[in-house]
Amino acid sequence: MSEQDIAVHGARAGDFVRLGDTHLVVRVEADDRQRGNELQIGFGKNARDGIGMQSIRPSKSCDVVITNVLVIDAVLGIRVTSIGINEGRISAIGRSGNPDTMDDIDVVVGSGTVIIPGEGLIATAGGIDSHVHAMAPRVCDAALSSGVTTLIAQEFGPFWGVGVGSKWALGHGHKQFAAWPLNVGILGRGAGSTTDPLYEALEGGVCGFKIHEDTGAHPRTLDTTLSFADEHDVAVALHTDGLNEMMHVEDTIAAIAGRAVHAYHVEGCGGGHAPDVLRLAGHNNILASSTNPTLAFGINAADEHVAMIISAHGMNPELPSDIELARRRVRNATMAAENKLHDIGVIPVTSSDALGMGRADDTWRKTFAMASMFADRAILDGTVAPDDVVIENERVLRHIAKITINPALVHGLSHEVGSLQVGLLADIVLWPYRSFASKPNMVIKSGIPAWGVVGDPGSTVANAQPLTISAQFGAFGASAAELGVHFTNAMSTTTVEGRRSVPVKNTRTVRGTDMVRHGVLGTIDVDVHDYTVRFNGDIVTCNPLSESPLTRKYVL
Amino acid sequence: MELTPSELDRLLIFSAAQLAESRRARGTKLNHPEATALIANAVIEAARDGATHAQAIHAGVNAVSPDELLDGIDSMLSGISVEAVFNDGRRLVVIDFPSNSDSSTPGSVTRLVQQSELQSDDLVTLDVHNNSTVDISVTTHMHFFEVNPRLIFDREASYGRHLFIPAGEHVDFPAGQTTSVTLVPITGNRIIIGFAGLVDGPLDAPGAREEAMRRARELGYLSGDKS
């Protein structure tokens, strides 16, 4: 009986759900449905005119409803509910149906409403990848296929940009990204000894600046870019002086001078002060993130990275001094510490470093593989009372914050994206329970299915093999541009035909303590000889993973 | 070859199946895409060799054995759909496996606390006779008062009620037979719009019930003479 009920209606309040093949077991906190009045669409079901659907205009009910879905959201928690969408935004969350015939309806379903059945699926906010080298257009396909709907890009390659300065080039870049149903912001190059190079990028519609040692991360560029950002409310992403050519990490902290900055790949494998750039984390004004190759710290992590650094940064493996520079960036101890600092809430953001030194389609997977490393095993064989079973709701919600609401806050996007709260864009990813964070079933962009699982196009049914994760209707025609947002700044004079331009905001006042389910501050020390990391005096580390969940069983 | 998009997709299955086959030959335990490709490919090849639909299902079900799979994969393989070219044309085949999941299965739901059953303290039980020559089915939330006039029962007692069964299910009324059903009051604002037009408004408005009965009588819902 239970098995049949779960197969038909999915999990209910109090049920335990294992996320993919991880050790993460969550317990459903609430179920907004009323027993007996669950809304279902199909032959012989109750989502019919006058029964489960009210005979009113969709504009008075909702355009789209996702029914009976298990929401996992850093702000809303873990609950079974329905999500109503009007004109691309989330308009209501709660019990769905027809108030004429059902009690306490929050999401009114009209006879013209599109119904997306969510039983057996998990709904999350679309992922936000705040560190993308768009070195090739297909990086957008990879991102969408992994459940990412917002990119903060640093170039439109194949050239290595680490920020774009030219207004003329930016005009083309924004137009190119409008081909995908994605929200995209481009970072300007924050390599300015004077503000002159920064102005054109601002007019060109950047949403922030990137300071990178490859183009100059010196005291003057830091101060100029941060001052300029303060004046115009845009974010600043920072890859520090890994050579220690002009400054040590403490000098960088001093040059930042309390201003908000997003510290990319804070562990240092991706670059930055060697060997102790990790000391940037834990400061209230320095919002730290990790890139995905060091996450779910694994037994092969260090071996992978030397070649990756040489390849990504225009170095030459024939040059011994280049190999030496690359080796200095790869340290097992700081990688192990980085993973632990995520688990205890010190590092609030994960990202990819796509086509730079990370994987565009791996951030969801690696973020939750990392969460699984630290999870306790739930005992579900009935020998432990239900209320005593160790569950991972808080850990799961902390980790989902790293890829949704926290990067939105850091980059000033949270008035549009980052969670499933009413009023935000309906950027929603639907995941089967069994492949959560590994392979999405559907990526809904501003309320329209834009990417997801598609089958043999000549088949009688939509789900015949070979199933691939690729473009849905929302990725075609003028919709692709309209469904996405161009994240920009208030001074921009650049517009993109068919795409809404939205200035980022509150980027200069955001602090570590604003980070959802994070905000743990403290002092990090890195022993410069053996790289042992201490947080507030205590050693932080973890054991490397020999077998990563969410990957081996799922990826061809 | 003049290949269509569907034929090109068929090559994706073949490529994945060949890859999986070479891994299996080395003794490598198979993952989800590998096992799926082998199953889909086995169905297609069986059909190509003249198998019947049932024989192709048999080929698919037996394409991989549980001991060739990574842990938990066998429970992830249900409902594999694939189209194959049989001797009588293209046909859809769906391969299902018996569920053998437990709490360690990827994506498993474990219910340790029994959920409450449907409850109501206001139930009505009626005998309903299907006075016609074809079967009739009624779904959960249909206003029972307005079901097919060929069902003969105490219609007034069903006013403002629907079937007391789990959402999404239905009750069959076989032709010529009498079936007992239990009904529960419609909830919410109790407004019935549409259906057969017998109410078309608030159920509990003054005179609504009497007017609905009058319309039902006028339209032949009470006489049972439609057959």
Chai-1 contact restraints between the chains, C-beta under 6 A:
chainA,res_idxA,chainB,res_idxB,connection_type,confidence,min_distance_angstrom,max_distance_angstrom,comment,restraint_id
A,S2,B,R111,contact,1.0,0.0,6.0,A-B,restraint_1
A,I6,B,V109,contact,1.0,0.0,6.0,A-B,restraint_2
A,A11,B,V109,contact,1.0,0.0,6.0,A-B,restraint_3
A,R12,B,Q115,contact,1.0,0.0,6.0,A-B,restraint_4
A,G14,B,V113,contact,1.0,0.0,6.0,A-B,restraint_5
A,D15,B,V109,contact,1.0,0.0,6.0,A-B,restraint_6
A,D15,B,R111,contact,1.0,0.0,6.0,A-B,restraint_7
A,F16,B,T110,contact,1.0,0.0,6.0,A-B,restraint_8
A,V17,B,V109,contact,1.0,0.0,6.0,A-B,restraint_9
A,R18,B,S108,contact,1.0,0.0,6.0,A-B,restraint_10
A,G20,B,P106,contact,1.0,0.0,6.0,A-B,restraint_11
A,D21,B,G72,contact,1.0,0.0,6.0,A-B,restraint_12
A,D21,B,P106,contact,1.0,0.0,6.0,A-B,restraint_13
A,R35,B,L118,contact,1.0,0.0,6.0,A-B,restraint_14
A,G36,B,L118,contact,1.0,0.0,6.0,A-B,restraint_15
A,G36,B,A167,contact,1.0,0.0,6.0,A-B,restraint_16
A,E38,B,A167,contact,1.0,0.0,6.0,A-B,restraint_17
A,Q40,B,G168,contact,1.0,0.0,6.0,A-B,restraint_18
A,G44,B,T139,contact,1.0,0.0,6.0,A-B,restraint_19
A,G44,B,H170,contact,1.0,0.0,6.0,A-B,restraint_20
A,K45,B,G168,contact,1.0,0.0,6.0,A-B,restraint_21
A,N46,B,T140,contact,1.0,0.0,6.0,A-B,restraint_22
A,N46,B,H141,contact,1.0,0.0,6.0,A-B,restraint_23
A,N46,B,A167,contact,1.0,0.0,6.0,A-B,restraint_24
A,D49,B,G194,contact,1.0,0.0,6.0,A-B,restraint_25
A,G50,B,I193,contact,1.0,0.0,6.0,A-B,restraint_26
A,G50,B,G194,contact,1.0,0.0,6.0,A-B,restraint_27
A,G50,B,F195,contact,1.0,0.0,6.0,A-B,restraint_28
A,I51,B,H141,contact,1.0,0.0,6.0,A-B,restraint_29
A,S55,B,I193,contact,1.0,0.0,6.0,A-B,restraint_30
A,P99,B,G188,contact,1.0,0.0,6.0,A-B,restraint_31
A,P99,B,N189,contact,1.0,0.0,6.0,A-B,restraint_32
A,D100,B,G188,contact,1.0,0.0,6.0,A-B,restraint_33
A,D100,B,N189,contact,1.0,0.0,6.0,A-B,restraint_34
A,D100,B,I191,contact,1.0,0.0,6.0,A-B,restraint_35
A,T101,B,I186,contact,1.0,0.0,6.0,A-B,restraint_36
A,T101,B,G188,contact,1.0,0.0,6.0,A-B,restraint_37
A,M102,B,T187,contact,1.0,0.0,6.0,A-B,restraint_38
A,M102,B,G188,contact,1.0,0.0,6.0,A-B,restraint_39
A,D103,B,T187,contact,1.0,0.0,6.0,A-B,restraint_40
A,D103,B,G188,contact,1.0,0.0,6.0,A-B,restraint_41
A,L380,B,S103,contact,1.0,0.0,6.0,A-B,restraint_42
A,L380,B,T110,contact,1.0,0.0,6.0,A-B,restraint_43
A,P386,B,L112,contact,1.0,0.0,6.0,A-B,restraint_44
A,P386,B,V113,contact,1.0,0.0,6.0,A-B,restraint_45
A,Y433,B,G107,contact,1.0,0.0,6.0,A-B,restraint_46
A,R434,B,M76,contact,1.0,0.0,6.0,A-B,restraint_47
A,R434,B,P106,contact,1.0,0.0,6.0,A-B,restraint_48
A,R434,B,G107,contact,1.0,0.0,6.0,A-B,restraint_49
A,D456,B,S6,contact,1.0,0.0,6.0,A-B,restraint_50
A,D456,B,D9,contact,1.0,0.0,6.0,A-B,restraint_51
A,D456,B,E83,contact,1.0,0.0,6.0,A-B,restraint_52
A,P457,B,P5,contact,1.0,0.0,6.0,A-B,restraint_53
A,G458,B,S6,contact,1.0,0.0,6.0,A-B,restraint_54
A,S459,B,E83,contact,1.0,0.0,6.0,A-B,restraint_55
A,T460,B,L92,contact,1.0,0.0,6.0,A-B,restraint_56
A,V461,B,S81,contact,1.0,0.0,6.0,A-B,restraint_57
A,N463,B,S81,contact,1.0,0.0,6.0,A-B,restraint_58
A,A464,B,S81,contact,1.0,0.0,6.0,A-B,restraint_59
A,A464,B,V82,contact,1.0,0.0,6.0,A-B,restraint_60
A,A464,B,E83,contact,1.0,0.0,6.0,A-B,restraint_61
A,Q465,B,I13,contact,1.0,0.0,6.0,A-B,restraint_62
A,Q465,B,A40,contact,1.0,0.0,6.0,A-B,restraint_63
A,Q465,B,V82,contact,1.0,0.0,6.0,A-B,restraint_64
A,P466,B,D9,contact,1.0,0.0,6.0,A-B,restraint_65
A,P466,B,L12,contact,1.0,0.0,6.0,A-B,restraint_66
A,P466,B,I13,contact,1.0,0.0,6.0,A-B,restraint_67
A,K553,B,N31,contact,1.0,0.0,6.0,A-B,restraint_68
A,K553,B,H32,contact,1.0,0.0,6.0,A-B,restraint_69
A,K553,B,L70,contact,1.0,0.0,6.0,A-B,restraint_70
A,Y554,B,H32,contact,1.0,0.0,6.0,A-B,restraint_71
A,L556,B,P33,contact,1.0,0.0,6.0,A-B,restraint_72
